[in-house]
Amino acid sequence: MPLRIVFFGTAELAVASLANLAALASKSDCELLAVVTQPDKPRGRDLLLQPSPVKAAALRLQLPVLQPKRARDETFLQELRQLAPDLIVVVAYGQILPQALLDIPKHGSLNVHTSLLPRHRGAAPIQWAILNGDSETGVTIMKMDAGLDTGPILAERRTPICDSDTAQTLHDRLAPLGAELLVETISPWISGKIRPRQQPEGGSYARKIEKADGLIDWQESAEEVWRKIRAFTPWPGAFSYLQTGAQKRLIKIWEATPTEQSGAPGTILTVSREGFTVAAGSGSIAISSVQPEAKKRMTAREFLAGNPLSPGQAFTR
């Protein structure tokens, strides 16, 4: 009998894992029964219904797609029981799954989590790893329980967090890393060669990021502001308001580096052909790429060509 798998996923992060599972199913003794993802959501200016990245990938792979509004609904649970999967795999699905669902497959439910558990449990481990100044992160394959990322660990793989990393570059490195580790873990898990280990005590909760989190507090240190810029690239973006006379303009900051200059927090200290430097609570930030509200992203040099700045002007909240 082939190993029967149901895959749960929604976000772009899960697409690589789905692709690897589909490839595994095509060349080994397993079957991908269905892909479960969140319902289509309105997006864009016209608010047209759009499929999740995982649904789009599943359709390309010609896989059956299920889209329950709530995974804990009894109607869906009954449908899942009828599919009779041996294993459930969950990657960035977006809902907490009930124990009744996790107990359906005889080999349990596995999750690919983009943190070295228990360091960052929750919805946004990639962003919070950068925000907290972690030197490394990684992926964990976990046997799921009813808690929030609290199940026993089956496997993990590490990667350093570089000064050049943003949430986007880290996401793009962790997605295939998790997909590879998932496929490597399934066979030894099913055959009983892996002994799960309980998570150590401690860890932190990586809550979901909201748009308002991107607002820069210039009272924070240059190091903290710099980490926020990297953690919130590409979304929601780190932003501040440039005071110009009686008006304030929202400016999103895409690229910057910390420097040792000092001054009143939020004050522009220097302006050059290549950019400008803003004082933080300690140190300062040299800004090299920005995006004014309702405009495209541009270099600081391009911005200054049409928006001359002077030392002493200030960014405010």
C-alpha positions as CSV (number, residue, x, y, z in Angstrom):
1,M,0.0,0.0,0.0
2,P,1.3,3.5,-0.8
3,L,1.8,6.1,1.9
4,R,-1.3,8.3,1.6
5,I,-0.5,12.0,2.3
6,V,-2.7,15.1,2.6
7,F,-0.9,18.5,2.5
8,F,-2.1,21.6,4.3
9,G,-0.6,25.0,3.2
10,T,-1.5,28.4,2.0
11,A,1.4,30.9,1.9
12,E,4.2,31.1,-0.6
13,L,6.5,29.5,2.0
14,A,4.7,26.2,1.5
15,V,5.0,26.0,-2.2
16,A,8.5,24.4,-2.2
17,S,7.4,21.7,0.2
18,L,4.3,20.9,-1.9
19,A,6.5,20.6,-5.0
20,N,8.9,18.3,-3.2
21,L,6.1,16.1,-2.0
22,A,4.6,15.9,-5.5
23,A,8.0,14.9,-6.8
24,L,8.3,12.3,-4.1
25,A,4.9,10.9,-4.9
26,S,5.8,10.6,-8.6
27,K,8.8,8.4,-8.0
28,S,8.2,6.5,-4.8
29,D,5.5,4.4,-3.0
30,C,3.4,7.3,-1.8
31,E,0.3,9.2,-3.0
32,L,-0.6,12.8,-2.5
33,L,-4.4,12.6,-1.9
34,A,-5.3,16.2,-1.7
35,V,-4.1,19.8,-1.0
36,V,-6.0,21.7,1.7
37,T,-5.7,25.5,1.6
38,Q,-7.5,28.6,2.7
39,P,-10.5,29.9,0.7
40,D,-9.8,32.4,-2.2
41,K,-9.5,36.0,-0.9
42,P,-10.2,39.3,-2.6
43,R,-7.0,41.1,-3.6
44,G,-5.9,44.0,-5.7
45,R,-7.5,47.3,-6.6
46,D,-10.6,45.5,-7.9
47,L,-10.8,43.1,-5.0
48,L,-11.2,40.1,-7.2
49,L,-11.0,36.7,-5.6
50,Q,-7.5,35.2,-5.9
51,P,-6.2,31.7,-5.1
52,S,-3.6,31.2,-2.5
53,P,0.0,30.5,-3.8
54,V,-0.5,26.9,-2.7
55,K,-3.8,26.5,-4.6
56,A,-2.2,27.9,-7.7
57,A,0.7,25.5,-7.3
58,A,-1.7,22.5,-6.7
59,L,-3.7,23.3,-9.8
60,R,-0.5,23.4,-11.9
61,L,0.4,20.0,-10.4
62,Q,-3.2,18.8,-11.2
63,L,-3.8,17.9,-7.6
64,P,-7.3,17.9,-5.9
65,V,-7.8,21.0,-3.8
66,L,-10.0,21.4,-0.7
67,Q,-10.8,24.8,0.8
68,P,-12.8,24.6,4.0
69,K,-13.6,27.9,5.7
70,R,-12.6,26.4,9.0
71,A,-10.5,23.2,9.3
72,R,-12.3,22.3,12.6
73,D,-15.7,22.1,11.0
74,E,-17.2,18.6,11.4
75,T,-18.2,18.4,7.7
76,F,-14.6,18.9,6.6
77,L,-13.3,16.5,9.3
78,Q,-15.6,13.8,8.0
79,E,-14.4,14.4,4.5
80,L,-10.8,14.1,5.7
81,R,-11.6,10.8,7.5
82,Q,-13.1,9.4,4.3
83,L,-9.8,10.2,2.5
84,A,-8.1,8.2,5.2
85,P,-4.6,9.7,5.0
86,D,-1.6,7.9,6.6
87,L,0.2,11.2,7.1
88,I,-0.7,14.9,7.2
89,V,1.9,17.5,6.3
90,V,1.3,21.2,7.3
91,V,3.3,24.2,6.1
92,A,2.2,27.8,6.7
93,Y,-1.5,26.9,6.5
94,G,-2.8,29.8,8.6
95,Q,-5.2,28.1,11.1
96,I,-4.6,26.2,14.3
97,L,-5.7,22.6,13.7
98,P,-7.7,20.7,16.3
99,Q,-6.5,17.6,17.9
100,A,-9.4,15.7,16.3
101,L,-7.9,16.5,12.9
102,L,-4.3,15.8,13.9
103,D,-5.3,12.3,15.2
104,I,-6.8,11.2,11.9
105,P,-3.6,9.9,10.2
106,K,-2.0,6.8,11.8
107,H,1.5,8.3,11.4
108,G,0.4,11.7,12.8
109,S,0.7,15.2,11.4
110,L,4.1,16.8,10.6
111,N,4.8,20.6,10.4
112,V,7.6,22.5,8.7
113,H,8.3,25.5,11.0
114,T,10.8,28.2,10.0
115,S,12.5,28.5,13.4
116,L,14.8,26.4,15.6
117,L,12.1,25.5,18.1
118,P,11.3,26.6,20.7
119,R,13.0,29.9,19.9
120,H,10.2,31.5,17.9
121,R,6.8,29.8,18.0
122,G,3.9,31.5,16.2
123,A,3.0,33.1,12.9
124,A,6.1,35.3,12.1
125,P,9.3,33.5,13.2
126,I,11.3,34.8,10.3
127,Q,10.6,38.5,11.1
128,W,11.1,38.0,14.8
129,A,14.4,36.3,14.4
130,I,15.7,39.3,12.6
131,L,14.1,41.8,15.0
132,N,15.6,40.0,18.0
133,G,19.1,40.1,16.4
134,D,19.5,36.3,16.3
135,S,22.7,35.1,14.7
136,E,21.1,32.0,13.2
137,T,17.8,30.4,12.5
138,G,16.6,27.3,10.6
139,V,13.8,24.9,10.0
140,T,12.2,22.3,12.3
141,I,10.2,19.3,11.4
142,M,7.8,18.8,14.3
143,K,5.1,16.2,15.1
144,M,2.1,18.4,15.7
145,D,0.0,18.6,18.9
146,A,-2.9,20.8,19.8
147,G,-0.6,23.5,21.2
148,L,1.0,26.4,19.2
149,D,4.2,24.9,17.8
150,T,4.8,22.9,20.9
151,G,5.0,19.3,19.5
152,P,8.1,17.1,19.7
153,I,11.0,17.7,17.3
154,L,11.9,15.1,14.6
155,A,14.6,17.0,12.7
156,E,16.1,20.5,12.3
157,R,18.5,22.3,10.0
158,R,20.4,25.6,10.7
159,T,21.4,28.6,8.7
160,P,23.1,31.8,9.7
161,I,21.3,35.2,9.6
162,C,23.6,37.5,7.6
163,D,23.8,41.3,8.0
164,S,22.5,41.5,4.4
165,D,19.4,39.3,5.1
166,T,15.9,40.7,5.0
167,A,12.7,38.8,5.8
168,Q,12.4,38.1,2.1
169,T,15.9,36.7,1.6
170,L,15.6,34.6,4.7
171,H,12.2,33.3,3.6
172,D,13.6,32.4,0.2
173,R,16.4,30.4,1.8
174,L,14.3,28.7,4.5
175,A,11.5,27.6,2.1
176,P,13.6,25.1,0.1
177,L,15.6,24.2,3.2
178,G,12.4,23.1,4.9
179,A,11.2,21.3,1.8
180,E,14.4,19.3,1.5
181,L,14.4,18.4,5.2
182,L,10.7,17.3,5.0
183,V,11.3,14.8,2.3
184,E,14.4,13.5,4.0
185,T,12.4,13.0,7.3
186,I,9.3,11.3,6.0
187,S,10.7,7.8,5.3
188,P,12.7,7.4,8.5
189,W,9.8,8.7,10.5
190,I,7.3,6.2,8.9
191,S,9.8,3.4,9.4
192,G,10.3,4.2,13.1
193,K,13.9,5.2,12.8
194,I,13.3,8.7,14.3
195,R,12.7,9.1,18.0
196,P,10.8,12.4,18.7
197,R,12.4,14.7,21.3
198,Q,10.4,17.0,23.5
199,Q,11.1,20.7,23.0
200,P,13.2,22.4,25.7
201,E,11.6,24.8,28.0
202,G,11.5,28.5,27.1
203,G,11.2,30.1,23.7
204,S,9.2,33.1,22.6
205,Y,5.9,33.9,20.8
206,A,6.4,35.3,17.3
207,R,3.1,37.1,16.9
208,K,1.7,38.0,13.6
209,I,3.1,41.2,12.1
210,E,0.7,44.1,11.5
211,K,1.1,47.1,9.2
212,A,1.4,49.5,12.2
213,D,4.5,47.6,13.4
214,G,6.5,49.1,10.6
215,L,6.4,52.6,12.1
216,I,10.0,53.6,13.1
217,D,10.6,54.9,16.6
218,W,13.7,57.0,16.2
219,Q,14.3,56.9,20.0
220,E,15.4,53.3,19.5
221,S,19.0,52.5,18.8
222,A,20.4,52.5,15.2
223,E,20.8,48.7,15.6
224,E,17.2,48.3,16.4
225,V,16.0,50.5,13.6
226,W,18.2,48.7,11.1
227,R,16.9,45.3,12.2
228,K,13.3,46.6,11.8
229,I,14.0,47.8,8.3
230,R,15.4,44.3,7.4
231,A,12.7,42.4,9.2
232,F,9.9,44.3,7.6
233,T,11.2,44.0,4.0
234,P,9.1,43.5,1.9
235,W,6.0,43.8,4.2
236,P,4.8,45.9,5.9
237,G,7.9,48.0,5.3
238,A,9.6,50.2,7.9
239,F,8.3,53.7,7.5
240,S,8.4,57.2,9.0
241,Y,7.0,60.6,8.3
242,L,9.2,63.3,6.9
243,Q,8.3,66.8,8.3
244,T,8.3,69.3,5.4
245,G,7.0,72.7,6.7
246,A,3.5,72.0,7.9
247,Q,3.2,68.7,6.0
248,K,4.2,65.2,6.8
249,R,5.1,62.7,4.1
250,L,5.2,59.0,4.6
251,I,8.5,57.5,3.5
252,K,9.2,53.8,3.5
253,I,12.8,52.9,4.0
254,W,14.0,49.9,2.0
255,E,17.8,49.9,2.6
256,A,20.0,51.4,5.2
257,T,23.0,50.7,7.4
258,P,23.8,51.7,11.0
259,T,26.5,54.4,11.6
260,E,28.1,56.0,14.6
261,Q,27.1,59.6,14.0
262,S,24.8,61.0,16.7
263,G,22.2,63.7,17.2
264,A,18.6,64.4,18.2
265,P,16.6,61.2,17.3
266,G,14.8,61.6,13.9
267,T,17.0,64.5,12.8
268,I,18.7,64.4,9.4
269,L,22.4,64.8,10.2
270,T,24.0,64.7,6.7
271,V,23.0,64.8,3.1
272,S,25.2,63.6,0.2
273,R,24.9,62.6,-3.4
274,E,24.4,59.0,-2.4
275,G,21.9,59.4,0.5
276,F,21.2,60.9,3.9
277,T,21.8,60.0,7.5
278,V,19.2,60.1,10.3
279,A,20.0,60.1,14.0
280,A,18.5,57.4,16.2
281,G,18.4,57.1,20.0
282,S,22.1,56.0,19.8
283,G,24.0,56.1,16.5
284,S,22.3,56.8,13.2
285,I,21.0,55.3,10.0
286,A,22.5,55.9,6.6
287,I,19.6,55.5,4.2
288,S,20.2,54.4,0.6
289,S,16.8,53.3,-0.8
290,V,13.3,54.7,-0.1
291,Q,9.8,54.7,-1.4
292,P,7.7,57.9,-0.9
293,E,3.9,57.3,-0.5
294,A,2.2,56.5,-3.8
295,K,5.5,56.3,-5.6
296,K,7.8,53.5,-6.7
297,R,10.9,52.4,-4.8
298,M,14.0,54.4,-5.7
299,T,17.5,55.1,-4.6
300,A,18.0,57.8,-2.0
301,R,20.0,59.6,-4.7
302,E,17.0,59.6,-7.0
303,F,14.7,60.7,-4.2
304,L,17.0,63.6,-3.3
305,A,17.1,64.8,-7.0
306,G,13.4,65.7,-6.7
307,N,13.2,66.2,-3.0
308,P,16.2,68.2,-1.7
309,L,16.8,67.7,2.0
310,S,18.9,69.7,4.5
311,P,20.5,68.8,7.8
312,G,18.2,69.7,10.6
313,Q,15.0,68.5,9.0
314,A,13.3,65.7,10.9
315,F,11.4,62.5,10.7
316,T,8.5,62.2,13.2
317,R,5.9,59.7,14.3
